[in-house]
Amino acid sequence: MATKSWASGTRVAKSDHSKPKAGELAYRKGDILTIVETGTGKRHYKARHNTTGEEGLVSATNVREREAICVDPSLSLMPWFHGKISGPEAVSKLLPVEDGLFLVRESIRHHGDYVLCVSYSSQVIHYRVIYQDSKLTIDNTQYFYNLLEMIEFYSKHKGAIVTKLLKPKEKEGTKSAELELSKTGWLLDIRELTLGGSIGEGEFGAVYEGDYMGQKVAVKNIKCDVTAQAFLEETTVMTKLQHKNLVRLLGVILHNGLHIVTELMAKGNLVNFLRTRGRYVINTDQLLRFALDVCEGMEYLESKRLVHRDLAARNILVSNEGVAKVSDFGLTKLDCKASDNAKLPVKWTAPEALKKEKFSTRSDVWSYGVLLWETFSYGRQPYPKMVSPDFTSPFIMISGVMSHCGSTMPQKFEGDKCELFFFFLRKINQGSPPQLLTFLRWCNARNDGMP
């Protein structure tokens, strides 16, 4: 059996290696190791122990991939945040007094502000955290974008408070996401990251190009505390996913907020890729390749019983090699009825999902039909002639798609390939969700020469 080749990055030790030879690294089963150099030979790699910081050679056969993190509502980036509790309640939670023990609570007297409660020298000291000009401050000298950044700073520097923050008092029922990320190997080292220029600005933060241990990466920087916590769920979902047509998660960095590090998709999202090149650069074969790439990625999600809920060309990224990959897993959940108030992408959402909040693979298939239209129209906006469409009516919605497809599709198709595309839309046009193709059936039919 051939020895597996490993790229630079985080791995987990499969067994103990307590008696290393000269130049080898000592470690125990389950320890998190980072491969830092891949050119030392086929059987050994230079690695760094994430806990001790020591470096040495490890056997290629004695490391494995990281385990996925279970989606757990109790995981928190801010386990020390106790919400709206009174000062006396905070004091009771910090007893017995232990120097450096701390928690953060919402201020009851000053709406929008917080209070940092620190245990020190047989007492609990309360520091008002003032919110002004979109930043947080205790002393009007040191300012922070969020609570995560503030706690990180005072954990390293005493600054304006009596002692460095040494130990968080976790809210009952929460678990430290940082500890879980570190234990499973998904917490990356900020010192290994070099940030480049901005490559995008979204509703929730900026995206930067970067370099992590010699690999080109994209870094989504989320500074808002509440948003960062919401994106933690997206991150835990991504740790479970490994497929050539899904954007790969490298890990997470907690530094002045949350940084989600993924592989870099150099050619950007599919909408812009199509619009900036057009039909004279991108031929039908390439369009079909994109369509199948997305289908195969969605088939994989389908096999995991995961529903994307935001499938659209803007959330498909294109690699330097021209491979399309599904991204943006912020709304991805198990096949179920929606239980939150997430803002839905109306033009891409199936009628039953809009009307009954019922999401499934079938509703993702509907969205895929709209994505196909986007793809074959070279990035045009769906329903361009419909000012205020009735998106709860399947007939009106599908009629709109089909009429616009007929009027705006590229004319120079090779017959069977054009028919392939319209075959899928006709299947959707048959009506109720049970009649829709699954991604598995669609991919199989495509590979078998559908129709």
N, C-alpha and C positions, 0 to 999 in steps of 0.2 A: 504493500500500500504506500502510495507516494506521500511524502511529508508535506503538510499544508504550508503554503507561503503566507506570511503575515505582512501587512503594511504597517507603517508607523501608526501608533494609537494605543488605546487602552485595552488591556486584556486581563483575564483572571487566571491565577495559578491553579492547575488541576490537582496538584499533589504537593507534599512537602519536599523541600530541598534544603535541609538543615545543615548539611556538611559540604559546602561548596569547595571546589578546587580553586586554585589561584585564578583570579579573573572572573570567576562565576559569582552570581548573585544568590544570596540566601533568601528564602521565602517559605511561607507555609501555604497549605491548601486554602484557596479562597482569597489570598492576598491580591490586591489590585496592583498590577504592573503596567508600566507604559513603555512600549517598544519605541526606542528613540533612534535606532540605527538598524537598517535592514541589510547592510552590505557586509556583514561579518561571516557569512557562509550560509549554506542552505539549511543547516541543522541548528544553528544557534543565532540568536539576535541579541544585540545590546539593549538592555532595558533598565528602567529606573523604578525602584520600589516607591509607590506613592505615599507610604507612611514614613519610612525611614529616610528616604531621599538618596539612598545608596544606589550605585549603578554597577552593572556587571552583565555577564552573558547568561541567557536563559535558553533552555532547549525548546525548539519549535514544537515538539510533541507534548510539552508540559504546560501549555497555555490554551485557553479557550475563549470564545466570545463572551461578552457580558450578558447577564440575564436581564430579561425585561422587568420593568417595574410594574407592579400591580396598580391598576387605577384604584386609588383609595381616597375618598373624600376627606379623610382625617389628615392627609398629608398637607403640611402648611409651610410656606416659605417664611412665615412669621409666627411660629408657635408661641412666641413671647407676647403676642398681641392679644389682650383680653377683652377688647371691645369696651362698651360703656359700663364701667363699674366705678364705684365711689372710691375716695381716698382710703377710708377705713377698710373697705373690702380688699383693696390692693395691699394694705399693710398686713392684713390677716393671711393673705396668700404668700407673703414674703417672710413669714415666721416659720421656724426660728431664724433670727437675723444671721446672715452669712455674707461677709464682705464680697461685693461684686455681683450678688444675686439681683436680678432685675426683671421688670416687665414693663410693657407699654399699655396704656389705656386711653380711651377717648375722654376728653375733658367734658365734664358735665356742666361746668359753669361757663365755659367759653366754647361756643359751638364752632366746630371746624378745627379746633386745636387738639393736641394730644398732651399726655403727661408721661414722662419717663420716671419710673419709680425705682430707686436704687437703694439696696440694703447696704449699710456701712456703719461700723462702729456702734453697734447696738441700737441703731435707729434706721428708719426708712425716710429717704429724702425724695421729695417730689419736684421734678423740673418741668415747668410748663414748656411745651414745644409749640411755638407760634407758627401758624401758617400765614405767610405774607408774600406777595408777588410770586405766587406759584412755587414757593420753596419753604422749607422748614428750618427753624433755627431755635436754639436755646438762649444764646447770648448776643444775638444780633451781630456776630462776628463770623461764625462758621455757618454756612448755609448748605442745605442738602435737598436733592430732588425728591427724595422719598425716605420712608422709615428704614428701609433696608440699608440704604447708604448711610444713614445716621447711626444705626446700630453697629454697622461694620466699622465706622470711624471710631466710635467710642469704645469699641472692643480692642482697638489697637492703640488709642491715645486717650489719656485722661482728659485733656482739654479743659473745658469749663465745668466739669463735674468732679465729685470728690474722689472717684476711683475709676479705673478702667472697668468696663462691663465684662465680667468673668463667666457668669453662668446664667442662662435664661431660665426663668420660671415659666414652664410651658403650660398653656391653657389646657385644662382637663379635656380629654377627648381628641387632642391633636397629636400629630407626630411630626418630627422635624424632617422636612423634605430634603434639606441639605445633608443630613445624616444618611438618609436613604439613598440619595444620589451618590454620595461618597462611597457607601458600602457596596453598591452595585457596580461602581466604576463609571458612572455617567457624569460625574462631576469633573470637569476639566480644569487644568491649571492656567490661570490668567497669565502667568509669566511666559507661557508658550505661545500666546496669541499676539500677532501683530496686526493691528487694524489698518485698513486702507481707506479709500474714499467711499462715500455713500453711493449705493446703487439703487436705492429706493426709499420712499417715505410712505408709510402706511398710516392707517387710522390709529394704530396702537404703538407706533414707534418707527425708528429708522432701521434700515438694513444696510450693512456695510460689507464690502469685500475685505477679506483678510487672509492671513496665513497662519495655520496651526501646525506646527512641527513639519513644515515643508509642504503641507497640503493646502491648496487653494480652497477657501471656505467662504460661506456667507454667514454673517452674524446678525441675527435679529435682536436689537437692543430695546428692551421694554423697561421703562423707568417707573411707570405708575404701579403702585403696590397692588391695587385691586386687579389690574390687568395682568400683572405678572403672575398672580395667584391663579387666574383663569387660564393662562397659557401653560401653567404647570400640568394641567390635565392633557393638553395637546402633546406635551413632551412625553408624558408617561405612555400615551397611546403610541407615539412614534418609536419608543424603545422596543415595542413588540413587532415592528414591521421591518422586513428585509426582503426587498424585491427590486429588480432592475428598473422597474417603471414607477417606483416611488422615491421621492427625494429622501436621501439617507441622513439620519441624525447622527452626528458625531458625539454630541454631548451638550452639557450645560455649564455655564460659568456664572457664579454668583459674585458679582462685583459691581457696586453702585447700581444695583438692580439685577434683572435677569437677562442673560445673553443665551440665546438658543443658537447653537453652532451646527450648520448642515453643510453638505457638499455644495460647492459652488456650481450653479447652472449658468454658464457664461453667456448664453444667448438670450437670457431673460424669459419673460412669460410669452405664451403662445400667441396671445392677441397682438402684442407689439411686434413679435417676430413675423407674423403673417402680414400685418399692415405695412411694415417698412420694406417688405420685399415684393409682395404681390405675385400675381400669376405668371409673370414673365421670368421670375427667378425660381419659384417653387412649383414643381410640376405635380400632376395628379398622384403619381406614385408616392411622393413625399407626403402629401396630404393623407393618403390612406395609411401610410406608415405611422403618422402621428395618431390617427384614429385608432389603429390597432394597439399602439403603445399604451394609450390611455385605457383602452378596453382591458388589456392584460393586467395593468395596475389595479383597475377596479375589480377585475375577476379575483385578484388576490385578496382585496379587502372583503369581497363577498364571501370568500372561503373562510375568513376570520369572523364572519357575522358582524362586520363593521359597516356602518352607513356614513358616507362622507358628508352629505347634506349641503355641500357648497361646491359641487362640481361645475366648473365653468372654465372657459379657455384662459381667463386671467389667472386661474390657479393651477395651470399646467406650465411647467418650466421646461426649457429646452437646453440640453447640454451642449458642450462644444462639439461633440460628435453628432449632434442632430437627433438625439434620443429625447422623446417627450416623457416627462415624469410628473405624476400627480403630487401636488403639494398642498399646503395650508390645511392642516387637519384640525383647525380650531373648533369646528362644529361636529367632528367625527365622533359618533357614539355607537354603542351596540344597537342592533336592529330593534327599535322600540318606538313608542309614542314619545313625542317631544315633551319634556317636562319643564323646560326653561323658556325664557322670553327672548331668545336670541333673535337678532335682526336677520330675517330671512332674505335671500336674494330672489326676489319675487319672480323675475322673468325666467329664472332657471328652475323654479321649484314646481313640483308636480301638484295638480289640483287637490288631490287627497291630503297632501302635506299642508297646503295652504288652508284648506277648509277644516280638516279634522286633526291637524298636527300629527298625522300618521306618517312616519318616515320608515322607509325600508329600502332594500336593494332595488325594488321596483321604482321607487321615487328617484333613486340615483340614475336608473336607466332612462327615465324621462329627461333628467338634466343632461345626460349623455347625448340624447337626441338633439337638444338645443346646442350643446357643444359641437356636435357634428356640423350643424348648420353654420355656426361661427367659423369652424375650420374651413368648410368648403366655400364660404363666402369671403375668405381671406380676412377674417377678423371683424366683420361688420357687426354692429349692435343688433341683437334679436329684436323682432317686432319694430322695425324702424318707422313704419307708417301708422302704427297704432299708438295714438296719443295717450289713451287711458284704457287699456285692455281689461276685460273682465277675466282676471286670472283664476277665478274660482269656477269658470265654466270650461270643462274639457273640450267641448266642441269649438267654442270661440278661440280658445288658446291654440289648439291643434290646427284649426283652419288658418289662423294667423301664421303659424310656422310654415305650413304647406304653401300658402299663397306667396309668402315672401321667398320661400325656397325656389318656387317656380320662376319668380321674376328676377332673382338676383344671383342664381347659381352661375358659375363660369360655364360658358357655352362649349368650350373645346374639351369635352370628356371623351375618353375611350369608352364606347358603349357599355360594356359589362361593368366597368368601374362606377359609372354614373348610376347604373341600375342597382349596384351594391348599396350605394348610399340611400337611394330612395326606398329600397326594400326595408331598411331599418325604420325610416319614418312612417312607412305604410303600416308596419307592425305596431308602432305606437298609436297610429291613427285608428286602430281597431277598437280602442276604447278603454275599458276598465283595466286596472293594474294587473289582475291575474293573467291577462292575455299578453302582457309585455314580455319580451325576451329577457332572460337573465344575462349577465355578462358572460357567464360560462357558455351558454348556448350561442350567444352572438360571436364569441371568439372562435368556437368550434366551427360554426357555420362559415365564418370568414375564411378560416384556414382550409376548409373543405371546398372552397370555391363558390360560396354563396353568390347569387341565389341559385 
